[in-house]
Amino acid sequence: MSNIKFSWGFADSKNPNGIPAQWNWHTGFIKIVTNVHQLHLAFVNLVRKKHKRDDVRVRLHFKIGKINACFPGTFIRPSLEDLNRFIECTPEWVEVDVIDLITENGLSLIVSTKLGNDPWSWEAPFLEDQVPKVGIIYDVLDHHGNWYEAILVSFVSTSCHFHYINWSKKWDEHVSLLELETRVLQRGSHTTGYHFQPPVSSDYQYLYPPYPKPVIANNQDINLSSCNQLVSNIMDRVTPSITSKIKTDSQDLLSCFVKDKLCRNVTFVLKGGVTLNAHKAVLSIRSPVFRKMLASNMVEAKTGRIELLDVDPAAMDIFINSLYHTEIPDNIDPDVWEAVFSLYDKYQVYYPIPKLLAKIEDMDFDEIFPRLFNMFRTNPFLESYFKEHKTEIILAILKIQPKNRTQAMQKYLMEGHLS
């Protein structure tokens, strides 16, 4: 079954609408049959890993127009502005297929988060001097004197029509404009979460107070990137230029073994005295640098021993395995990832680089971008991209906290300002 691609972003607290700037958008892939509940858990898992803690909660925000298309009549006569507003997907909609809620182009989804007892990363603001907005969740006092979370489904000249979340429509109420000040307040001021309307599946109980932590299994149908749009552009624009330089591929390894008569086995001695073994033929076929070294009178060729005492064994293991066309593992530490890239560059091994670049989509942007920045400046494959996308690079640098920027980044910002 094919993957569906969409754009998403973490909510920006500096924007009243929570919409992240385009350079902070990310790319996601889902199978066609994936519901909101499954996507929600995938984002909970992503945030857990990102912040290295499990006491996290997540809200998913889709466009009203998409939700109204799935549930016609939920929002009554919404304006064009309303249809394009992002609102939280409530428990009443968690079984909707995600494919029905995302758009082919543009931003499809905003994600807000809550870590432990910290405030939500973004919440729709409540302005006492303005009428409520369609699709936004508020604390609303019902006619029995109880406070519930409710969503505004329509607004007319004299009243607001609210739907109490998880109650049937018979409990919807109209609140007159004269009563707004006493009956409609900021979400969370009088409530602690959605009303728990039994029966609720145990799978969904993490959505309700006291918010039990869900047990999450890895979902192969969902792939969420935590890197920004710059990474996607690298994949789209840089990878083809690297691929065009590939002189060999995985299918010719056996024939090369048969034809090659020059080389024998070699042992690498790495940091900490760790040793790794490889075939001289494989090293020589894959890397012109190794071929020159091992097919000569150099000491490495005579002893079959290469000392690289400053090289991380984990990085060298990935490097050597990829020469045999073994898949590059997921969840590589950024330091190891950078070391592997340096080995490819040093030994002029090009064909695994696109697969290595693909691994950065699952890395934290603050972790990987400083490494990419240095590579841009020194690697000939990335140099042209670096020159042609100055504005994009500057915007990406501005995402990094000033204290975490390198001197090279600060210099680049200054040169960009002067030019």
N, C-alpha and C positions, 0 to 999 in steps of 0.2 A: 504494500500500500504506500502511496507516495506521501511525501512530507509537504506540509503547508507552511509557508514562511510568513512571518508577521513582525512588526516593529513594536517594541514596548520600552518603557522607561520608568525609573524610580521617580516618584513624585518630587517636585521641586518646591520646598517650603517657602521660597522667596517669591513664587508666583501665586497669586490669589486663586487661580484655577488649578494649581498643582501641576501644570503641564511642563515637562522638562524641555530644555533647549534641544534642538535637533542633534547637536553633537553628543548629547547624553542618551540618545536612543540606543537600544540594543536589538539584537536579532533573535527571534525564537522560531523553533520548528516543532510542529505537532503532526501526529497522524490525523487523518480525517475524522476518525471517531475518537474524540477526546472531549470529556465534559468539563465544565468549570470547576467542579470539585477536584478532579484529577490535576487540573492546572494549578488550582489553589495550593494543593499539597506540594506540588513541584516547586512553587515559589517559596513556600515555607522552608522546604529543604534547602533551596538556594540561599536564603537569608541566614539559615542556621550555619551553613558552611562559611558564608561570607564573614559573619561576625563571631564564628567559633563559639556559639552558645545555642541552647535549644529552647530557651524561654522567649520565643518570638511569635508574633502574630502578623498576619498579612491581610490587606484588603485589596481586591482587584476592582478597577474602575474601567468600565466600557462606556461607549457612547450611548446616549438615550435612544437615538434613532435605531441602533441595532437591537437594543432590548425591546423597543416598542414593536419592531418588525417580528420578533419572536413571540411576543405577547400583545397582539393588537388590542388597542383600547386601554392599555395600562396607563398611559399618559394621554390625557384628553386634549386634543387640539394644541399640541406643543408647537412653539414657534421654531423657526429655522435655527435660531441661537440655542434654543433648548435641545434640539435634535443633535447638535454637535457638542453638547456638554458631556464631559465624562462624569459618571456617577458610579457609586459603589454597587457591585453585584451582590444582592442580598441572598440569604439562604433559600428564598423562594425560587431562585433561578439557577441553583448550583448544578442542576442536571442538564442544563442546556448545552448543546454541542458548541464548542468554542468556535468552530468554523463559521457558525451563524453570527458570531459577535465581532469577528475581526475584519479588517479591511485589507484589500490587496495593496493599496498604497497609503502612505502616511502612517501616523501613530494609531495603533489599535487599542492599546492597553496601558494604563498607569497603575503602578504598584506602590501602595503606601505601607509602611511597616511600623511595628511597635516592639521595642526591645525591653523585656522585663517590665518594670514600672515606669519607664520613660514615656513621655508623651508620644503620640503618633507622629510620624515624620511629616505628615500633612493631613489637615482636616479642612473641610469646607468652612470658611469663616462665617460667623454669624454677626450680621450688622443690624443693630436695633432700629436704625432709621430707614431700613429698606425692607420691602416685602420679601418673604421667602422665595427661593428659586425652585422651579420644577426639577424634580429628581434628587434633590438634596435631602438628607436624613436629618430630622430634628427631634428634640424631646417635645412631645405634645401631651397636654393634659386632656384626657377624654371626659365625656359628660358624666362618668361615674366618679371623677375625682382621682383617677389613677394616671401616672405618667408612663408612657410607652414611647419607643422609637417609632417614628412614622415618616413616611416619604411623601412629599408634595406631588400630587399627580395632575393637578390643574389649578389655574388661578383665574378668577373672574373679577369683575369690578368691585364686588361687595364681599367676597369670601374666598378662602383657600380650601381646596379639597385635599384632605390627607388620607393616606392609607396606612393603617397600623400594620407594621411588618409581622407576618406570620398569622395574622387574623384574616378570616374570610371577609369578602367585600361588604358584608352586612354591618361590619364594624367600622367602615370608612365614615369619616365625619367631615362636615363643612365647618370651618372656623371663621367667623366674621372678622373683618378687618379691625373692628373695634375691640375684639378679644385677643388679638395677636400678642399684645404685650404681656398678657398674663398666662396665656395657654401655649405659646410657642417659644422655646428657648434653645440655646446651643445644645447640640447633642452631647450627652454625657453629664450634663449639669444635674439631672434628676434620675438618670438611668445608668445601668452598668452594662448594658448590652441588649441584644435582641430578646424579645419575649419568647420563652421556651414553650412552644405549643405542642404538646404530645399528640400522637407518638412521633418521636424523632429518631431516625436511625442512629445507631451507635457510631456509624462512620462519620456523622455530621456533628457530633456533640462538642467537638473542639471549637465550633463556631459560637458556643454559648457559655455564659458564666457557669462555673469558675474557669472555663477555658482549659480543659485537659489537653496535655500535649499529645498530638496524634503520632501514631507509629507510622512511619513513612518508608515504603519500599521503593527502590529505584525504578522509575517508570521509563522504559525504553521508548515509549511513544512520544516523549516530550524532551526536547533539547533546548535549554535556555542559555543564551550567551550572556556573560556579565561584563563583556568588554564593549566599548562604545563604538560609534559608527566608523571611527578611524580604522579600527581593525577590519571591519567588513570591506572598507575601501582597499585596504592592503591586500586582502584576499582576492578582490575583484580585479585589481590593477597590477599588483606586483607579481602575483603567482604566475600569470601567463608568461611574463618576461623571463621568469626563472625557468619555467617549464621548457621554453624554447631553447634553453641552453643545454638541456639534458642530452648527453651523447650515448647513454646506455639505459637499459631498463631492466626490470626484474626478470624478464623472460630469457635473457641471454646468459644467465649465470652458469648453467650446466655446460653450455658450449664453450664458454671461456675457460672453465676448469679443464676441459678436454684439450683445448688448444694451447694453453699456457704451459711452458716448460721451464720457466725461469725461477719460480719462487717456491719457498717451503714455509713451514710454520713459524710464527713469531709470538713472543710473549711481551705484553705491556706491563711495566712496573709503574704503579700509580701512587697517588697520595696515600700515606700510611703504609706503604709496602704492599698494597693489594695488587694482585696480578690478574690479568685477563688474557686469554689466548685467542688467536685468530689465524686463519690461513693466509700465508703470504700471497697466494694467488688472488684471493678475494680482495685483500688490501690493495694489491697492485692494479687489479682490474678496475676497482671502484675509484681509486684516488691516484692521479698522476704524481702527487707528492710522494706517496708511499712507493709507487712504482720506481721512481727515480732513486729513492733511498734503498730499496730492497733488491734492486737489480744492478747494484754498483759494488764498488769495493769498500763502501762505508762500513764502519764497525757494526752497525745494526744488521747489515746483510750477512756479515760473517758470524755474528753471535746469535742472531734471531731474537734479540732482546732490545726493546726500546724503552728507555726510562723517561716517564712523564710525571715526575714527582709532584708537580703542582696541579695535576688534573684530578678532578673529582671522579672516583670510581663509578658512581651512579650515572654521571654524564657519559663516561666512556663506554659503559655497558650499553646504554641506549644507542650511542654512535655505532659501535661495532655490530650490534644486532641489526640495525637498519641496513648495514652493508649486505647482510644476508636476506634483506627484504622482510625482516620481522617487523610487525606493526609497532609504531611508537605508542607507548602506554599513555593512558589518560591521567589527569590530575598530577602533572609534573610540577614539582616545586619551581617557581620562577628562576631561582638561582641556577638550578640544574638545567632548565630550559635554555637559559642564556649560554651556559657552558657548552651545551650540545650544539647550539647554533655556531659558536666560536670554533668548535671542532670541524663542523662542515665547511666553514669559511677557510680555516687554516689548511685543511687537507683537500680543498677544492672538490668536495663531494656535493653535487647540486640536487640530484633528483629527490632526496628525502625532504628538502626544505619546505615545499608546499604542505606536506603532511605535518611537519613541525609547526609551521605557522598556524595551521588549523587548530592547534592545541591552545592558542592564546585566547580563543573565544570563551573559554570557561575560566579564565583567570581574572582576578580583580584588576581594574584599569590602573589604579594607583601603583600596583605591584609591577605591571608589565610595561607601562608606557615609558618610564625612565630608561628601561633597557632598550626598547624600540628606538627611542630618540638617539641614543648613542650609536645604534646600528645604522640608522638613517645616515648619520654623518660620515660613517667610515666604510660602509659596504656598497660596492658599485651597483648591486642590484636594486638597492633602496634609494640611492643618491638622487636619481631623477625624480622619484616620487617626492622626496624631501624638498627639492627645489620648486616643483610645480604646485605644491599644495601648502604654501607658506601660511595662508590664513588658517587653514584647518589645523596645522601643527601648532600655531600660536594659541588657538582656542583650546586645544588639548592641553597645552602647557598651563594655561590659566586655570584648568580644572585642578591641577596639583597645588596643594597648600604651599605658600611661599617658602616655609621653612623646609619643605621636602624637595624643593627644586635644586637641581645641580647648578654649578657655575655656568656650565655650557647652556643650560636652559635660560638662565637669566641673561646671558650674553645674547642669545638668539632673540629673546623678547626685546632687548634694547636695540639690536640691529633692525628688527622689524619696525620698531617705533621710529627710528631715524630715517628709514627708507620710505 
